[in-house]
């Protein structure tokens, strides 16, 4: 058993994703079978009774690795000493709401949380933003935290969705699909890069010759999968999002040669302006995450990356006043 107890702060713990996530953290699926965890859940005051119920359920599971679980509406308390901050909670886009409205509302939330992380989280903390629009929420959080720790946003769910679509089309196991990277914004402009992905070591376009499907239905299915799930079940992706959070943390922690999709601050690679929160192929050494460079894109890929880059620049402009005040 590890002597180090990992403290994990989770926002929106009583929500659907939080409910699907917390038990998997407590069971050891996020940090392994030998690491104890302490969970701190941040919730709105109105949701604290529901969160207390979740805490009771966690207690009732008698997880050997769970050192303790607390619930609070105070960001400073929630993030104190946190090694990982999983920012799941956000205001969803309502009917008739423009993306700019959503950016403005969530901007306030992620400013508050970023400041609390900057003031209270552990040295070297990792922050994973899941609440949408996650790229720009992460940009705001990173500015508000004063550069404390490493701030990411999640595109692993999009990567997982893309892998499954390719596997099903090719009639293979998902294990046969490798090097699938999602570029850009977690939005309908994202680019799941099928041109550099492989099936059993062969480039996807050699295995799946239907270019119209790859450039049309495949991209659209991945880009709009979240909306399709809302239409089908009346609620947004929860279990699959929680699963992707686990996958993301495991990828960052474990390191290795395998590249994976993650939103990180751009270092200027691929003509993405420095500091813009953009999904790239990254590798981790178990501590630091670095962007994989040198990938050459076709004209089609360049066009898709340019589109998603422009959308993120527009979002950055929409919150420029907020960023300037930080």
C-alpha positions as CSV (number, residue, x, y, z in Angstrom):
1,X,0.0,0.0,0.0
2,X,1.3,3.4,-1.0
3,X,2.1,5.8,1.9
4,X,0.9,8.7,-0.2
5,X,-2.8,9.4,-0.1
6,X,-3.9,11.1,-3.3
7,X,-6.4,13.8,-2.7
8,X,-8.9,14.2,-5.5
9,X,-11.3,17.2,-5.7
10,X,-14.3,16.7,-7.9
11,X,-16.8,19.4,-8.8
12,X,-20.4,18.5,-9.5
13,X,-20.1,15.3,-7.5
14,X,-23.9,14.8,-7.2
15,X,-24.4,15.2,-10.9
16,X,-24.7,12.3,-13.4
17,X,-21.0,12.2,-14.4
18,X,-19.9,12.7,-10.8
19,X,-22.1,9.8,-9.6
20,X,-20.7,7.6,-12.3
21,X,-17.1,8.7,-11.4
22,X,-16.7,8.8,-7.7
23,X,-17.2,5.1,-7.0
24,X,-14.7,4.2,-9.7
25,X,-12.1,6.6,-8.1
26,X,-12.8,5.1,-4.7
27,X,-12.5,1.5,-6.0
28,X,-8.9,2.1,-7.2
29,X,-9.6,2.3,-11.0
30,X,-8.1,5.8,-11.3
31,X,-4.9,5.6,-9.2
32,X,-4.4,1.8,-9.0
33,X,-4.9,-0.9,-6.4
34,X,-2.2,0.2,-4.0
35,X,-3.0,3.9,-3.6
36,X,-5.4,5.3,-1.1
37,X,-7.6,8.2,-2.1
38,X,-9.3,11.0,-0.3
39,X,-12.2,12.6,-2.2
40,X,-13.4,16.1,-1.7
41,X,-16.6,16.9,-3.6
42,X,-17.6,20.5,-4.4
43,X,-21.3,21.1,-5.0
44,X,-23.8,24.0,-5.1
45,X,-25.4,24.7,-1.8
46,X,-28.7,23.4,-3.1
47,X,-27.2,20.1,-4.2
48,X,-25.4,19.4,-0.9
49,X,-28.2,17.1,0.5
50,X,-27.9,15.0,-2.6
51,X,-24.1,15.0,-2.3
52,X,-24.4,13.8,1.3
53,X,-26.4,10.9,0.0
54,X,-23.6,10.0,-2.4
55,X,-21.1,10.2,0.5
56,X,-23.3,7.8,2.5
57,X,-23.3,5.4,-0.4
58,X,-19.5,5.7,-0.7
59,X,-19.2,4.9,3.0
60,X,-21.5,1.9,2.5
61,X,-19.3,0.4,-0.2
62,X,-16.5,0.0,2.4
63,X,-13.8,0.6,-0.2
64,X,-10.5,-0.4,1.3
65,X,-8.7,2.4,-0.6
66,X,-11.0,5.2,0.4
67,X,-9.4,7.2,3.2
68,X,-12.3,9.7,3.4
69,X,-14.9,11.7,1.5
70,X,-16.2,15.1,2.2
71,X,-18.7,17.4,0.6
72,X,-18.7,21.2,0.6
73,X,-20.0,24.3,-1.2
74,X,-16.8,26.2,-0.4
75,X,-14.2,26.1,-3.3
76,X,-11.3,27.0,-1.0
77,X,-12.1,24.1,1.3
78,X,-12.7,21.7,-1.6
79,X,-9.4,22.3,-3.3
80,X,-7.2,22.5,-0.2
81,X,-4.3,20.1,-0.7
82,X,-5.8,18.6,-3.8
83,X,-3.4,16.6,-6.0
84,X,-6.0,16.3,-8.8
85,X,-8.8,18.7,-9.5
86,X,-11.5,17.2,-11.7
87,X,-13.7,20.0,-12.8
88,X,-16.8,18.2,-14.0
89,X,-19.6,20.6,-13.0
90,X,-20.7,23.4,-15.4
91,X,-23.9,25.1,-16.4
92,X,-25.2,23.2,-19.5
93,X,-26.3,24.9,-22.6
94,X,-30.1,25.6,-22.4
95,X,-32.6,26.0,-25.1
96,X,-32.1,29.2,-27.0
97,X,-28.8,29.9,-25.3
98,X,-26.0,31.1,-27.5
99,X,-22.5,29.7,-27.0
100,X,-21.4,33.2,-25.9
101,X,-23.9,33.1,-23.1
102,X,-22.6,29.8,-22.0
103,X,-19.0,31.1,-22.1
104,X,-20.0,34.1,-19.9
105,X,-21.9,32.1,-17.3
106,X,-19.2,29.4,-17.0
107,X,-16.5,32.0,-17.1
108,X,-17.5,33.2,-13.7
109,X,-17.6,29.6,-12.3
110,X,-14.1,28.7,-13.6
111,X,-12.7,32.0,-12.5
112,X,-13.8,31.3,-9.0
113,X,-12.6,27.7,-9.1
114,X,-9.3,28.6,-10.7
115,X,-8.5,31.2,-8.0
116,X,-9.3,28.7,-5.3
117,X,-7.1,26.1,-6.9
118,X,-4.3,28.7,-7.2
119,X,-4.6,29.6,-3.5
120,X,-5.1,26.1,-2.0
121,X,-4.2,23.1,-4.2
122,X,-1.1,21.0,-3.7
123,X,2.1,22.0,-5.4
124,X,2.3,20.3,-8.8
125,X,-1.5,19.6,-8.9
126,X,-3.2,18.5,-12.1
127,X,-6.4,20.1,-13.2
128,X,-8.7,18.3,-15.7
129,X,-11.6,20.4,-17.0
130,X,-14.6,18.4,-18.3
131,X,-17.4,20.9,-18.0
132,X,-18.2,22.5,-21.3
133,X,-17.1,24.4,-23.2
134,X,-14.1,22.7,-21.7
135,X,-11.3,24.2,-23.8
136,X,-12.1,27.8,-23.0
137,X,-13.2,27.0,-19.4
138,X,-9.7,25.5,-19.0
139,X,-8.2,28.7,-20.5
140,X,-10.0,30.8,-18.0
141,X,-9.1,28.4,-15.1
142,X,-5.5,28.4,-16.1
143,X,-5.3,32.2,-16.1
144,X,-7.3,32.4,-12.8
145,X,-5.0,29.9,-11.0
146,X,-2.0,32.0,-11.7
147,X,-0.2,29.1,-13.4
148,X,-0.4,26.7,-10.4
149,X,-0.1,23.1,-11.5
150,X,-0.9,21.8,-15.0
151,X,-4.3,22.5,-16.5
152,X,-5.8,20.2,-19.2
153,X,-9.2,19.7,-20.8
154,X,-10.6,16.4,-21.9
155,X,-11.0,15.0,-25.4
156,X,-10.5,11.4,-24.5
157,X,-14.2,10.7,-24.8
158,X,-14.1,12.0,-28.4
159,X,-11.0,9.8,-29.0
160,X,-12.8,6.7,-27.6
161,X,-15.9,7.4,-29.7
162,X,-13.7,7.7,-32.9
163,X,-11.9,4.5,-32.1
164,X,-15.2,2.6,-31.8
165,X,-16.6,4.0,-35.0
166,X,-13.5,2.9,-36.9
167,X,-13.4,-0.5,-35.3
168,X,-17.1,-1.2,-36.1
169,X,-16.7,-0.1,-39.7
170,X,-13.6,-2.2,-40.1
171,X,-15.1,-5.2,-38.3
172,X,-12.2,-5.4,-35.8
173,X,-11.8,-5.1,-32.0
174,X,-11.2,-1.6,-30.6
175,X,-7.7,-2.9,-29.6
176,X,-6.8,-3.0,-33.3
177,X,-7.3,0.7,-33.7
178,X,-4.3,2.9,-32.7
179,X,-3.0,6.4,-33.0
180,X,-6.5,8.0,-33.2
181,X,-6.0,11.7,-32.2
182,X,-8.6,14.4,-31.8
183,X,-7.4,17.9,-32.7
184,X,-8.8,21.2,-31.6
185,X,-11.9,22.1,-29.7
186,X,-14.3,19.7,-27.9
187,X,-17.1,20.9,-30.1
188,X,-18.6,20.0,-33.5
189,X,-15.5,21.5,-35.2
190,X,-13.2,18.9,-33.6
191,X,-11.1,16.8,-36.0
192,X,-10.7,13.1,-35.3
193,X,-7.7,12.4,-37.4
194,X,-8.4,9.1,-39.3
195,X,-5.6,9.8,-41.7
196,X,-2.9,9.0,-39.1
197,X,-4.7,6.3,-37.2
198,X,-4.1,2.6,-37.9
199,X,-6.0,-0.6,-37.9
200,X,-3.8,-3.6,-37.2
201,X,-0.8,-1.4,-38.1
202,X,-2.2,-0.3,-41.5
203,X,-3.4,3.3,-42.1
204,X,-7.1,3.6,-41.7
205,X,-7.7,4.8,-45.3
206,X,-6.1,1.6,-46.6
207,X,-8.4,-0.5,-44.5
208,X,-11.5,1.6,-45.0
209,X,-11.5,2.7,-48.6
210,X,-14.8,4.6,-48.3
211,X,-13.4,8.1,-48.3
212,X,-16.9,9.6,-48.3
213,X,-17.7,7.8,-45.1
214,X,-14.5,8.8,-43.4
215,X,-14.8,12.5,-44.4
216,X,-18.6,12.6,-43.9
217,X,-20.5,10.2,-41.6
218,X,-17.5,9.2,-39.5
219,X,-16.5,12.8,-38.6
220,X,-20.1,13.9,-38.1
221,X,-21.0,10.9,-35.9
222,X,-18.0,11.7,-33.6
223,X,-18.5,15.4,-33.6
224,X,-22.3,15.2,-32.8
225,X,-22.3,12.1,-30.6
226,X,-23.0,14.0,-27.5
227,X,-26.2,15.5,-29.0
228,X,-27.2,12.1,-30.3
229,X,-27.0,10.6,-26.8
230,X,-29.0,13.5,-25.3
231,X,-31.7,12.9,-27.9
232,X,-31.7,9.2,-27.2
233,X,-31.7,9.1,-23.4
234,X,-32.9,12.5,-22.5
235,X,-29.6,13.3,-20.7
236,X,-26.0,13.9,-21.6
237,X,-23.2,11.3,-21.6
238,X,-22.4,10.3,-18.1
239,X,-21.0,6.9,-17.7
240,X,-18.9,7.2,-20.9
241,X,-17.7,10.6,-19.8
242,X,-16.7,9.2,-16.4
243,X,-14.9,6.4,-18.1
244,X,-13.0,8.9,-20.3
245,X,-11.9,10.8,-17.2
246,X,-10.5,7.6,-15.7
247,X,-8.7,6.9,-19.1
248,X,-7.3,10.4,-19.2
249,X,-5.8,10.4,-15.7
250,X,-4.4,6.9,-16.3
251,X,-2.7,8.1,-19.5
252,X,-1.2,11.1,-17.8
253,X,0.0,9.1,-14.8
254,X,1.3,6.0,-16.6
255,X,3.4,7.7,-19.3
256,X,4.9,5.7,-22.1
257,X,5.3,6.0,-25.9
258,X,1.6,5.9,-26.8
259,X,0.3,9.3,-27.8
260,X,-3.2,10.3,-26.7
261,X,-5.5,13.2,-27.2
262,X,-5.5,16.0,-24.5
263,X,-6.2,19.7,-24.5
264,X,-3.1,21.5,-23.3
265,X,-1.8,25.0,-23.7
266,X,-0.2,25.3,-27.1
267,X,3.5,25.8,-27.4
268,X,3.1,27.2,-30.9
269,X,3.2,23.8,-32.6
270,X,1.0,23.3,-35.7
271,X,0.5,27.0,-36.1
272,X,-1.7,27.1,-33.0
273,X,-1.1,30.4,-31.2
274,X,0.9,29.9,-28.0
275,X,-1.3,29.6,-24.9
276,X,-4.5,28.6,-26.7
277,X,-6.0,25.5,-25.1
278,X,-6.1,23.0,-28.0
279,X,-6.4,19.3,-28.2
280,X,-3.1,17.8,-29.5
281,X,-1.4,14.4,-29.6
282,X,0.6,14.3,-26.4
283,X,2.9,11.9,-24.5
284,X,3.4,11.8,-20.8
285,X,6.5,10.7,-18.9
286,X,4.3,10.2,-15.9
287,X,5.0,13.7,-14.7
288,X,5.2,16.2,-17.6
289,X,3.0,16.1,-20.7
290,X,4.5,17.2,-24.0
291,X,3.0,17.8,-27.5
292,X,4.0,15.3,-30.2
293,X,5.5,17.4,-33.1
294,X,6.3,16.7,-36.7
295,X,3.0,15.2,-37.9
296,X,2.3,16.3,-41.4
297,X,-1.3,16.8,-42.4
298,X,-3.0,16.6,-45.8
299,X,-4.8,19.6,-47.2
300,X,-8.1,18.1,-45.8
301,X,-6.5,17.8,-42.3
302,X,-5.1,21.3,-42.5
303,X,-8.5,22.7,-43.3
304,X,-10.2,20.9,-40.4
305,X,-7.5,22.0,-38.0
306,X,-7.8,25.6,-39.2
307,X,-11.6,25.5,-38.7
308,X,-11.4,24.3,-35.1
309,X,-8.5,26.7,-34.3
310,X,-10.5,29.6,-35.6
311,X,-13.5,28.6,-33.4
312,X,-11.2,28.6,-30.3
313,X,-9.7,31.9,-31.2
314,X,-13.3,33.3,-31.5
315,X,-14.1,31.8,-28.1
316,X,-10.9,33.4,-26.6
317,X,-12.0,36.8,-28.0
318,X,-15.4,36.3,-26.4
319,X,-13.8,36.0,-23.0
320,X,-11.0,38.5,-23.6
321,X,-12.4,41.0,-21.1
322,X,-12.6,38.3,-18.4
323,X,-9.1,37.1,-19.1
324,X,-7.8,40.7,-19.1
325,X,-9.3,41.2,-15.6
326,X,-7.4,38.2,-14.1
